[in-house]
Amino acid sequence: MRVYVPTVPATLVALAAEGSLPGPHRAFAVTTELAQWVDESGGADEPDDEEYEYAAMGEAARASLRLLADAMGPPCRVVLAADVPDRSVSAVADGGPGEVQLDGALTRAQLVSVHVDDAESEDVVAAAFAAVIAADDGSEAAEEVVEAADADELLWYAAAELPLLVAEPRFGR
């Protein structure tokens, strides 16, 4: 099963250095509930697997915003895409669309790709981080700020590029 794990830059650096991250992990995946949510949102006439995966990654990117509160480092959303055994994933009772729990460790061997904000997006991401809780509470103005970050596509890196990515100056190595 493909999962999208929201995280922060420091955790990305730890994965590169240590080779794995102990679980459990909050993650997002294409689930029946996520597919229904996408279908009801009025996107494409007949959404396909790619649109569902894009929605799961988008939910993970938004969840990454919430993790930045306790993070040191640049305001940067990070999503790890990994292929994990189905048996290592469990449902989250009161979770949002596509929210699951990855019960075990996440290893570099499971990593398929890494998705991060462009360095030029730091101001937009910082503003979205400051607004995400108010957006969750229903503020339309705050939601517009968060949607501006949502509109910034995350950059895609192959798993093999992880060492090069964390060597960028903005990640502090």
LOROLO-562977 format. One record per residue: residue number from 1; residue in one letter; x, y, z of N, C-alpha, C, O, CB in turn. Coordinates in Angstrom, 3 decimals. Glycine has a CB too. Example, Ala and Ser with C-alpha at 12.3 -4.5 7.8 and 13.67 -1.06 7.14 Angstrom:
BEGIN
   nr  rest        nu        nv        nw       cau       cav       caw        cu        cv        cw        ou        ov        ow       cbu       cbv       cbw
    1     a    13.190    -5.690     7.800    12.300    -4.500     7.800    13.200    -3.300     7.800    14.236    -3.319     8.465    11.308    -4.473     9.046
    2     s    12.850    -2.250     7.080    13.670    -1.060     7.140    12.900     0.030     7.870    13.409     1.138     8.039    14.084    -0.598     5.725
***
This chain:
BEGIN
   nr  rest        nu        nv        nw       cau       cav       caw        cu        cv        cw        ou        ov        ow       cbu       cbv       cbw
    1     m     0.854    -1.166     0.000     0.000     0.000     0.000     0.900     1.230     0.000     1.898     1.283     0.719    -0.972    -0.002     1.224
    2     r     0.541     2.198    -0.801     1.266     3.468    -0.828     0.696     4.360     0.267    -0.512     4.584     0.337     1.161     4.161    -2.234
    3     v     1.578     4.864     1.116     1.186     5.811     2.159     1.973     7.100     1.979     3.077     7.108     1.435     1.422     5.215     3.578
    4     y     1.380     8.178     2.446     1.988     9.500     2.394     2.109     9.976     3.837     1.110    10.231     4.510     1.141    10.509     1.510
    5     v     3.347    10.091     4.295     3.624    10.395     5.691     4.017    11.860     5.820     5.046    12.273     5.284     4.739     9.477     6.248
    6     p     3.200    12.661     6.533     3.576    14.058     6.755     4.685    14.145     7.791     4.666    13.435     8.796     2.358    14.887     7.206
    7     t     5.635    15.003     7.544     6.724    15.162     8.494     7.334    16.546     8.357     6.753    17.430     7.726     7.794    14.078     8.286
    8     v     8.489    16.726     8.941     9.171    18.029     8.955    10.622    17.830     8.515    11.104    16.698     8.475     9.105    18.690    10.381
    9     p    11.318    18.917     8.185    12.698    18.787     7.705    13.633    18.008     8.639    14.437    17.207     8.161    13.266    20.148     7.483
   10     a    13.547    18.220     9.942    14.456    17.520    10.863    14.256    16.006    10.794    15.221    15.251    10.913    14.239    18.011    12.305
   11     t    13.031    15.562    10.607    12.764    14.125    10.500    13.294    13.576     9.187    13.759    12.438     9.125    11.260    13.842    10.620
   12     l    13.225    14.382     8.145    13.788    13.994     6.855    15.298    13.770     6.985    15.837    12.792     6.467    13.488    15.072     5.785
   13     v    15.960    14.673     7.672    17.403    14.544     7.900    17.698    13.290     8.730    18.659    12.573     8.450    17.960    15.808     8.612
   14     a    16.877    13.027     9.746    17.067    11.830    10.580    16.908    10.556     9.751    17.675     9.609     9.925    16.064    11.825    11.753
   15     l    15.933    10.525     8.863    15.747     9.348     8.011    16.974     9.124     7.138    17.417     7.988     6.969    14.492     9.506     7.133
   16     a    17.522    10.195     6.586    18.709    10.075     5.744    19.896     9.548     6.551    20.680     8.740     6.053    19.056    11.433     5.112
   17     a    20.024    10.005     7.786    21.172     9.625     8.611    21.038     8.230     9.209    22.012     7.480     9.277    21.359    10.628     9.719
   18     e    19.831     7.888     9.641    19.648     6.644    10.403    19.085     5.489     9.580    19.215     4.330     9.972    18.738     6.899    11.566
   19     g    18.468     5.792     8.458    17.935     4.740     7.605    16.529     4.290     7.924    15.911     3.584     7.127    18.812     3.587     7.671
   20     s    16.008     4.685     9.079    14.623     4.349     9.416    14.115     5.297    10.490    14.883     5.955    11.192    14.508     2.879     9.893
   21     l    12.810     5.342    10.589    12.132     6.145    11.607    11.211     5.216    12.385    10.317     4.609    11.796    11.328     7.343    10.967
   22     p    11.411     5.089    13.708    10.539     4.197    14.480     9.081     4.652    14.395     8.799     5.849    14.332    10.992     4.144    15.953
   23     g     8.169     3.696    14.394     6.742     4.007    14.308     6.138     4.135    15.678     6.848     4.026    16.677     6.004     2.944    13.516
   24     p     4.863     4.362    15.753     3.934     4.481    14.626     3.999     5.865    13.979     4.565     6.806    14.535     2.507     4.194    15.090
   25     h     3.404     5.960    12.789     3.364     7.206    12.036     1.945     7.494    11.569     1.242     6.600    11.099     4.320     7.147    10.837
   26     r     1.538     8.728    11.702     0.296     9.174    11.072     0.598     9.250     9.583     1.666     9.718     9.190    -0.214    10.574    11.654
   27     a    -0.329     8.799     8.757    -0.124     8.800     7.313    -1.466     8.968     6.611    -2.524     8.997     7.240     0.578     7.498     6.852
   28     f    -1.389     9.075     5.306    -2.582     9.180     4.473    -2.426     8.201     3.319    -1.322     7.963     2.831    -2.798    10.648     3.952
   29     a    -3.552     7.638     2.894    -3.545     6.642     1.828    -4.867     6.729     1.075    -5.814     7.374     1.525    -3.318     5.206     2.398
   30     v    -4.911     6.076    -0.066    -6.154     5.998    -0.815    -7.020     4.952    -0.121    -6.758     3.751    -0.201    -5.903     5.639    -2.333
   31     t    -8.045     5.429     0.553    -8.999     4.570     1.251   -10.371     4.775     0.622   -10.564     5.689    -0.180    -9.030     4.879     2.789
   32     t   -11.310     3.934     0.985   -12.681     4.097     0.495   -13.216     5.473     0.879   -13.864     6.137     0.070   -13.599     2.986     1.058
   33     e   -12.945     5.901     2.116   -13.441     7.200     2.588   -12.824     8.340     1.792   -13.518     9.298     1.451   -13.141     7.383     4.083
   34     l   -11.534     8.256     1.490   -10.884     9.303     0.709   -11.472     9.346    -0.695   -11.740    10.427    -1.219    -9.359     9.076     0.650
   35     a   -11.674     8.188    -1.308   -12.249     8.144    -2.657   -13.646     8.759    -2.672   -13.989     9.503    -3.590   -12.305     6.695    -3.172
   36     q   -14.442     8.452    -1.663   -15.786     9.045    -1.586   -15.699    10.558    -1.420   -16.467    11.294    -2.039   -16.585     8.430    -0.418
   37     w   -14.775    11.024    -0.591   -14.586    12.456    -0.354   -14.182    13.158    -1.653   -14.702    14.229    -1.968   -13.517    12.690     0.744
   38     v   -13.254    12.555    -2.409   -12.832    13.132    -3.688   -14.002    13.135    -4.666   -14.236    14.129    -5.353   -11.633    12.346    -4.280
   39     d   -14.736    12.026    -4.731   -15.876    11.929    -5.640   -16.916    13.000    -5.334   -17.507    13.578    -6.246   -16.511    10.541    -5.552
   40     e   -17.138    13.264    -4.045   -18.139    14.247    -3.634   -17.662    15.686    -3.777   -18.474    16.610    -3.774   -18.539    13.996    -2.210
   41     s   -16.355    15.884    -3.902   -15.818    17.241    -3.974   -16.034    17.883    -5.335   -15.834    19.088    -5.489   -14.347    17.229    -3.651
   42     g   -16.437    17.102    -6.313   -16.771    17.677    -7.612   -15.586    17.945    -8.505   -15.644    18.846    -9.341   -17.506    18.931    -7.419
   43     g   -14.517    17.198    -8.358   -13.345    17.357    -9.222   -13.642    16.812   -10.605   -14.596    17.237   -11.257   -12.116    16.648    -8.621
   44     a   -12.840    15.889   -11.041   -13.007    15.279   -12.362   -14.323    14.501   -12.415   -14.838    14.055   -11.390   -11.811    14.347   -12.691
   45     d   -14.854    14.347   -13.630   -16.100    13.604   -13.798   -15.974    12.187   -13.238   -16.849    11.714   -12.512   -16.495    13.553   -15.281
   46     e   -14.894    11.531   -13.577   -14.633    10.193   -13.057   -13.194    10.149   -12.559   -12.278     9.847   -13.324   -14.887     9.096   -14.146
   47     p   -12.996    10.448   -11.283   -11.628    10.458   -10.752   -10.965     9.094   -10.934   -11.621     8.053   -10.903   -11.630    10.852    -9.261
   48     d    -9.645     9.131   -11.125    -8.888     7.888   -11.256    -7.934     7.741   -10.077    -7.893     8.590    -9.186    -8.110     7.854   -12.595
   49     d    -7.175     6.667   -10.085    -6.260     6.399    -8.972    -5.280     7.544    -8.752    -4.949     7.872    -7.612    -5.493     5.110    -9.221
   50     e    -4.819     8.148    -9.835    -3.858     9.242    -9.707    -4.470    10.432    -8.965    -3.799    11.061    -8.147    -3.366     9.681   -11.092
   51     e    -5.717    10.738    -9.242    -6.374    11.838    -8.535    -6.565    11.502    -7.056    -6.425    12.376    -6.201    -7.731    12.158    -9.185
   52     y    -6.879    10.266    -6.753    -7.009     9.851    -5.361    -5.670     9.964    -4.633    -5.612    10.443    -3.501    -7.539     8.413    -5.279
   53     e    -4.586     9.517    -5.294    -3.263     9.618    -4.686    -2.859    11.076    -4.476    -2.256    11.415    -3.458    -2.225     8.906    -5.554
   54     y    -3.186    11.926    -5.426    -2.897    13.355    -5.302    -3.639    13.943    -4.095    -3.092    14.774    -3.371    -3.294    14.105    -6.600
   55     a    -4.867    13.515    -3.888    -5.646    13.989    -2.735    -5.028    13.499    -1.423    -4.964    14.255    -0.453    -7.115    13.513    -2.842
   56     a    -4.577    12.251    -1.382    -3.941    11.729    -0.168    -2.667    12.509     0.133    -2.401    12.847     1.286    -3.625    10.221    -0.317
   57     m    -1.883    12.793    -0.899    -0.662    13.565    -0.672    -0.997    14.989    -0.235    -0.301    15.558     0.607     0.204    13.588    -1.943
   58     g    -2.045    15.564    -0.793    -2.460    16.910    -0.382    -2.872    16.965     1.076    -2.563    17.929     1.776    -3.603    17.390    -1.247
   59     e    -3.567    15.939     1.535    -3.943    15.879     2.949    -2.696    15.728     3.823    -2.623    16.310     4.905    -4.925    14.706     3.204
   60     a    -1.729    14.959     3.363    -0.481    14.815     4.115     0.285    16.134     4.155     0.873    16.474     5.182     0.395    13.714     3.496
   61     a     0.286    16.871     3.063     0.972    18.169     3.037     0.335    19.137     4.031     1.033    19.878     4.722     0.939    18.772     1.615
   62     r    -0.985    19.122     4.096    -1.657    19.999     5.058    -1.353    19.545     6.489    -1.173    20.379     7.376    -3.189    20.012     4.809
   63     a    -1.296    18.250     6.714    -0.955    17.740     8.044     0.475    18.129     8.420     0.767    18.364     9.593    -1.121    16.206     8.093
   64     s     1.358    18.196     7.439     2.733    18.614     7.699     2.779    20.041     8.248     3.628    20.364     9.078     3.571    18.513     6.418
   65     l     1.868    20.888     7.782     1.801    22.258     8.322     1.623    22.244     9.837     2.264    23.013    10.553     0.647    23.042     7.667
   66     r     0.751    21.369    10.313     0.465    21.308    11.748     1.677    20.819    12.553     1.828    21.160    13.726    -0.734    20.391    12.004
   67     l     2.524    20.031    11.920     3.709    19.501    12.599     4.813    20.542    12.762     5.713    20.373    13.585     4.248    18.314    11.838
   68     l     4.745    21.606    11.986     5.800    22.617    12.038     5.846    23.357    13.365     6.847    24.010    13.660     5.616    23.606    10.922
   69     a     4.789    23.277    14.180     4.744    23.981    15.461     5.895    23.575    16.370     6.472    24.418    17.057     3.418    23.717    16.160
   70     d     6.228    22.306    16.378     7.261    21.798    17.269     8.595    21.592    16.561     9.529    21.037    17.140     6.810    20.502    17.886
   71     a     8.683    22.034    15.322     9.863    21.735    14.513    10.866    22.884    14.515    10.508    24.061    14.542     9.449    21.418    13.088
   72     m    12.105    22.500    14.485    13.180    23.455    14.266    13.506    23.395    12.779    13.357    22.344    12.156    14.450    23.140    15.165
   73     g    13.937    24.481    12.220    14.330    24.461    10.819    13.416    25.305     9.973    12.577    26.046    10.485    14.349    23.054    10.297
   74     p    13.585    25.189     8.679    12.832    26.058     7.766    11.344    25.705     7.736    10.970    24.552     7.948    13.412    25.963     6.356
   75     p    10.496    26.708     7.470     9.081    26.398     7.268     8.921    25.673     5.930     8.848    26.299     4.873     8.207    27.699     7.308
   76     c     8.871    24.371     6.000     8.881    23.544     4.796     8.037    22.305     5.046     8.306    21.532     5.966    10.333    23.154     4.392
   77     r     7.011    22.123     4.217     6.219    20.900     4.310     7.031    19.758     3.712     7.712    19.926     2.700     4.842    21.057     3.581
   78     v     6.950    18.605     4.344     7.651    17.412     3.868     6.658    16.257     3.887     5.985    16.024     4.891     8.920    17.090     4.750
   79     v     6.572    15.539     2.779     5.739    14.339     2.694     6.603    13.218     2.132     7.243    13.358     1.090     4.461    14.579     1.802
   80     l     6.600    12.107     2.851     7.332    10.919     2.423     6.345     9.940     1.810     5.379     9.552     2.466     8.100    10.266     3.612
   81     a     6.564     9.538     0.579     5.720     8.522    -0.061     6.453     7.188     0.064     7.624     7.073    -0.298     5.417     8.877    -1.582
   82     a     5.748     6.187     0.582     6.377     4.886     0.820     5.411     3.762     0.480     4.196     3.892     0.632     6.842     4.763     2.283
   83     d     5.973     2.671     0.021     5.193     1.459    -0.204     5.432     0.529     0.973     6.561     0.107     1.223     5.574     0.770    -1.559
   84     v     4.363     0.212     1.694     4.457    -0.596     2.911     3.474    -1.765     2.812     2.511    -1.701     2.048     4.166     0.268     4.182
   85     p     3.707    -2.821     3.573     2.749    -3.941     3.565     1.386    -3.485     4.098     1.308    -2.708     5.050     3.287    -5.127     4.417
   86     d     0.330    -3.974     3.480    -1.023    -3.621     3.926    -1.219    -3.899     5.410    -1.891    -3.139     6.107    -2.063    -4.390     3.117
   87     r    -0.628    -4.992     5.891    -0.834    -5.385     7.287    -0.221    -4.389     8.271    -0.550    -4.422     9.457    -0.245    -6.765     7.528
   88     s     0.660    -3.505     7.807     1.290    -2.525     8.704     0.503    -1.225     8.792     0.924    -0.282     9.461     2.702    -2.227     8.239
   89     v    -0.642    -1.177     8.114    -1.465     0.030     8.083    -2.797    -0.264     8.753    -3.425    -1.287     8.483    -1.677     0.530     6.624
   90     s    -3.225     0.639     9.629    -4.526     0.469    10.283    -5.333     1.754    10.169    -4.779     2.841    10.006    -4.350     0.072    11.772
   91     a    -6.628     1.611    10.255    -7.538     2.750    10.157    -7.411     3.628    11.396    -7.037     3.163    12.473    -8.996     2.273     9.981
   92     v    -7.730     4.905    11.220    -7.792     5.857    12.334    -9.268     6.181    12.531    -9.922     6.696    11.625    -6.928     7.174    12.053
   93     a    -9.784     5.879    13.709   -11.220     5.975    13.972   -11.818     7.337    13.632   -12.794     7.406    12.885   -11.484     5.669    15.411
   94     d   -11.268     8.395    14.151   -11.842     9.720    13.926   -10.984    10.559    12.997   -10.991    11.787    13.084   -12.026    10.443    15.244
   95     g   -10.246     9.909    12.111    -9.340    10.623    11.220   -10.062    11.282    10.065   -11.241    11.031     9.814    -8.296     9.688    10.690
   96     g    -9.332    12.124     9.374    -9.854    12.786     8.189    -9.823    11.857     6.994    -9.466    10.686     7.125    -9.065    14.048     7.891
   97     p   -10.195    12.367     5.826   -10.215    11.535     4.626    -8.844    10.915     4.349    -7.847    11.622     4.206   -10.668    12.362     3.421
   98     g    -8.811     9.604     4.276    -7.588     8.898     3.944    -6.589     8.751     5.078    -5.507     8.202     4.873    -6.939     9.577     2.835
   99     e    -6.924     9.226     6.261    -5.964     9.147     7.366    -5.857     7.719     7.886    -6.861     7.062     8.163    -6.372    10.096     8.506
  100     v    -4.617     7.256     8.012    -4.322     5.916     8.502    -3.146     6.002     9.467    -2.539     7.059     9.639    -4.010     4.939     7.325
  101     q    -2.839     4.874    10.090    -1.654     4.798    10.934    -0.741     3.725    10.384    -1.162     2.595    10.139    -2.027     4.506    12.412
  102     l     0.522     4.094    10.193     1.555     3.135     9.833     2.117     2.633    11.149     2.763     3.380    11.883     2.679     3.772     8.905
  103     d     1.868     1.355    11.447     2.165     0.829    12.769     3.640     0.580    13.037     4.066     0.666    14.189     1.427    -0.426    12.965
  104     g     4.416     0.284    12.045     5.826    -0.031    12.263     6.746     1.095    11.857     6.320     2.222    11.605     6.198    -1.270    11.513
  105     a     8.017     0.758    11.800     9.034     1.716    11.377     8.877     2.013     9.886     8.360     1.202     9.117    10.456     1.177    11.679
  106     l     9.331     3.177     9.517     9.399     3.559     8.109    10.870     3.512     7.728    11.696     4.184     8.346     8.765     4.993     7.844
  107     t    11.202     2.719     6.709    12.601     2.550     6.323    12.880     3.204     4.974    11.975     3.434     4.173    12.964     1.065     6.273
  108     r    14.154     3.495     4.749    14.546     4.055     3.449    14.240     3.079     2.328    13.968     3.501     1.204    16.039     4.413     3.439
  109     a    14.278     1.785     2.609    13.970     0.787     1.582    12.517     0.887     1.126    12.203     0.552    -0.016    14.255    -0.623     2.108
  110     q    11.627     1.346     2.007    10.208     1.502     1.659     9.929     2.821     0.951     8.893     2.982     0.306     9.349     1.407     2.910
  111     l    10.844     3.748     1.073    10.650     5.089     0.526    10.632     5.053    -1.000    11.518     4.475    -1.629    11.754     6.036     1.021
  112     v     9.614     5.678    -1.583     9.488     5.766    -3.030     9.911     7.150    -3.501    10.634     7.292    -4.487     8.044     5.459    -3.474
  113     s     9.449     8.165    -2.781     9.772     9.541    -3.155     9.607    10.454    -1.947     8.974    10.109    -0.949     8.877    10.019    -4.323
  114     v    10.204    11.631    -2.080    10.131    12.659    -1.054     9.578    13.911    -1.722     9.973    14.264    -2.834    11.538    12.925    -0.388
  115     h     8.665    14.572    -1.033     8.038    15.773    -1.576     8.238    16.906    -0.580     7.865    16.786     0.587     6.518    15.542    -1.867
  116     v     8.835    18.018    -1.045     9.125    19.148    -0.167     8.785    20.456    -0.876     8.712    20.528    -2.103    10.610    19.137     0.269
  117     d     8.581    21.484    -0.060     8.373    22.819    -0.621     9.655    23.347    -1.240    10.755    23.028    -0.789     7.870    23.787     0.456
  118     d     9.502    24.145    -2.263    10.600    24.894    -2.839    11.064    25.911    -1.798    10.246    26.435    -1.041    10.176    25.592    -4.179
  119     a    12.347    26.191    -1.751    12.884    27.161    -0.785    12.214    28.527    -0.939    12.089    29.271     0.034    14.407    27.301    -0.958
  120     e    11.791    28.851    -2.139    11.151    30.149    -2.391     9.738    30.228    -1.814     9.140    31.304    -1.797    11.104    30.421    -3.884
  121     s     9.207    29.118    -1.348     7.855    29.083    -0.791     7.825    29.310     0.717     6.751    29.261     1.318     7.209    27.763    -1.111
  122     e     8.971    29.556     1.342     9.020    29.646     2.801     8.063    30.672     3.378     7.427    30.403     4.396    10.408    29.971     3.238
  123     d     7.941    31.837     2.763     7.034    32.869     3.298     5.584    32.417     3.232     4.818    32.633     4.171     7.203    34.186     2.527
  124     v     5.205    31.789     2.123     3.829    31.302     1.960     3.540    30.191     2.966     2.464    30.157     3.563     3.593    30.791     0.515
  125     v     4.495    29.287     3.154     4.315    28.176     4.091     4.270    28.694     5.526     3.468    28.218     6.329     5.449    27.139     3.932
  126     a     5.119    29.660     5.853     5.110    30.230     7.205     3.761    30.887     7.497     3.227    30.744     8.597     6.255    31.259     7.371
  127     a     3.214    31.601     6.527     1.899    32.234     6.707     0.818    31.172     6.863    -0.080    31.319     7.692     1.567    33.163     5.512
  128     a     0.896    30.102     6.072    -0.096    29.028     6.156    -0.006    28.317     7.500    -1.031    27.975     8.090     0.098    28.022     5.011
  129     f     1.210    28.094     7.986     1.387    27.475     9.292     0.709    28.321    10.364     0.033    27.791    11.246     2.884    27.292     9.612
  130     a     0.891    29.627    10.285     0.301    30.526    11.274    -1.225    30.540    11.200    -1.893    30.879    12.177     0.837    31.933    11.082
  131     a    -1.774    30.172    10.043    -3.220    30.258     9.828    -3.952    28.923     9.891    -5.182    28.917     9.942    -3.482    30.885     8.510
  132     v    -3.253    27.796     9.889    -3.916    26.503     9.702    -4.900    26.173    10.824    -5.952    25.597    10.547    -2.879    25.407     9.602
  133     i    -4.604    26.511    12.064    -5.521    26.193    13.156    -6.807    27.003    13.017    -7.901    26.473    13.209    -4.858    26.466    14.523
  134     a    -6.677    28.285    12.683    -7.867    29.110    12.475    -8.670    28.595    11.278    -9.901    28.629    11.295    -7.469    30.590    12.262
  135     a    -7.982    28.122    10.247    -8.673    27.550     9.082    -9.445    26.303     9.497   -10.582    26.099     9.071    -7.663    27.208     7.951
  136     d    -8.821    25.466    10.331    -9.494    24.266    10.832   -10.742    24.628    11.631   -11.718    23.878    11.647    -8.538    23.438    11.698
  137     d   -10.702    25.796    12.301   -11.831    26.243    13.115   -12.883    26.991    12.306   -13.859    27.486    12.869   -11.338    27.123    14.234
  138     g   -12.691    27.079    10.981   -13.715    27.643    10.117   -13.487    29.053     9.610   -14.364    29.599     8.942   -14.963    27.619    10.817
  139     s   -12.361    29.661     9.893   -12.085    31.014     9.403   -11.851    30.985     7.894   -10.924    30.332     7.413   -10.858    31.622    10.130
  140     e   -12.690    31.692     7.161   -12.543    31.719     5.705   -11.272    32.450     5.288   -10.606    32.041     4.337   -13.760    32.381     5.059
  141     a   -10.927    33.537     5.997    -9.710    34.284     5.668    -8.474    33.407     5.886    -7.555    33.406     5.067    -9.614    35.574     6.523
  142     a    -8.457    32.667     6.987    -7.331    31.773     7.265    -7.276    30.656     6.237    -6.191    30.265     5.807    -7.438    31.186     8.683
  143     e    -8.427    30.138     5.840    -8.466    29.074     4.838    -7.854    29.551     3.517    -7.175    28.781     2.838    -9.918    28.598     4.615
  144     e    -8.087    30.799     3.155    -7.498    31.340     1.930    -5.977    31.359     2.009    -5.295    31.090     1.020    -8.024    32.750     1.664
  145     v    -5.447    31.677     3.185    -3.993    31.683     3.375    -3.438    30.265     3.229    -2.415    30.055     2.578    -3.625    32.268     4.766
  146     v    -4.117    29.304     3.836    -3.671    27.912     3.752    -3.795    27.406     2.312    -2.924    26.677     1.837    -4.494    27.014     4.715
  147     e    -4.855    27.781     1.627    -5.026    27.352     0.239    -3.931    27.899    -0.667    -3.593    27.281    -1.677    -6.385    27.788    -0.280
  148     a    -3.369    29.068    -0.308    -2.245    29.595    -1.089    -1.054    28.643    -1.011    -0.362    28.428    -2.007    -1.841    31.002    -0.585
  149     a    -0.815    28.075     0.166     0.261    27.080     0.296    -0.123    25.796    -0.439     0.715    25.180    -1.097     0.556    26.779     1.793
  150     d    -1.393    25.394    -0.324    -1.850    24.193    -1.029    -1.628    24.321    -2.537    -1.352    23.334    -3.219    -3.339    23.934    -0.735
  151     a    -1.750    25.539    -3.045    -1.588    25.774    -4.478    -0.133    25.646    -4.924     0.139    25.400    -6.100    -2.115    27.150    -4.838
  152     d     0.804    25.812    -3.985     2.219    25.606    -4.306     2.497    24.111    -4.333     2.445    23.444    -3.299     3.150    26.328    -3.273
  153     e     2.786    23.598    -5.495     3.075    22.173    -5.628     4.362    21.827    -4.891     5.331    22.586    -4.930     3.181    21.774    -7.114
  154     l     4.366    20.689    -4.226     5.588    20.208    -3.602     6.523    19.672    -4.687     6.082    19.095    -5.681     5.277    19.112    -2.542
  155     l     7.810    19.875    -4.472     8.798    19.333    -5.398     8.923    17.834    -5.164     8.748    17.361    -4.041    10.175    20.038    -5.227
  156     w     9.224    17.089    -6.218     9.326    15.632    -6.161    10.783    15.225    -6.256    11.506    15.673    -7.147     8.500    14.971    -7.290
  157     y    11.214    14.371    -5.333    12.552    13.802    -5.367    12.435    12.283    -5.285    11.659    11.760    -4.486    13.433    14.363    -4.206
  158     a    13.197    11.583    -6.102    13.261    10.124    -5.998    13.922     9.763    -4.676    14.718    10.539    -4.145    14.042     9.500    -7.203
  159     a    13.600     8.601    -4.146    14.174     8.160    -2.875    15.702     8.178    -2.917    16.340     8.493    -1.912    13.678     6.754    -2.529
  160     a    16.289     7.850    -4.050    17.747     7.826    -4.178    18.363     9.219    -4.038    19.561     9.340    -3.779    18.141     7.223    -5.518
  161     e    17.563    10.261    -4.206    18.068    11.632    -4.101    18.044    12.174    -2.670    18.438    13.316    -2.436    17.258    12.540    -4.994
  162     l    17.586    11.363    -1.712    17.484    11.824    -0.328    18.790    12.414     0.200    18.750    13.493     0.793    17.053    10.683     0.559
  163     p    19.943    11.772     0.022    21.185    12.371     0.531    21.491    13.743    -0.074    21.980    14.636     0.618    22.345    11.440     0.262
  164     l    21.204    13.904    -1.353    21.434    15.196    -2.004    20.473    16.258    -1.477    20.854    17.413    -1.287    21.286    15.062    -3.525
  165     l    19.239    15.861    -1.247    18.237    16.801    -0.746    18.598    17.316     0.640    18.565    18.523     0.879    16.864    16.143    -0.713
  166     v    18.940    16.418     1.552    19.232    16.867     2.915    20.562    17.600     3.001    20.846    18.238     4.014    19.238    15.684     3.868
  167     a    21.380    17.523     1.964    22.639    18.268     1.945    22.421    19.728     1.557    23.346    20.533     1.657    23.623    17.614     0.978
  168     e    21.210    20.083     1.115    20.931    21.480     0.775    21.091    22.343     2.023    20.712    21.918     3.115    19.499    21.636     0.178
  169     p    21.642    23.541     1.881    21.861    24.411     3.047    20.625    24.661     3.901    20.744    24.818     5.116    22.391    25.719     2.589
  170     r    19.465    24.701     3.309    18.258    24.997     4.108    17.915    23.894     5.095    17.158    24.123     6.040    17.074    25.227     3.194
  171     f    18.463    22.696     4.889    18.214    21.601     5.810    19.308    21.473     6.866    19.280    20.554     7.684    18.087    20.306     5.046
  172     g    20.264    22.389     6.849    21.233    22.508     7.927    22.304    21.454     8.003    22.886    21.261     9.071    20.536    22.517     9.167
  173     r    22.594    20.759     6.916    23.670    19.750     6.973    24.816    20.182     6.116    25.820    19.475     6.027    23.172    18.368     6.524
***
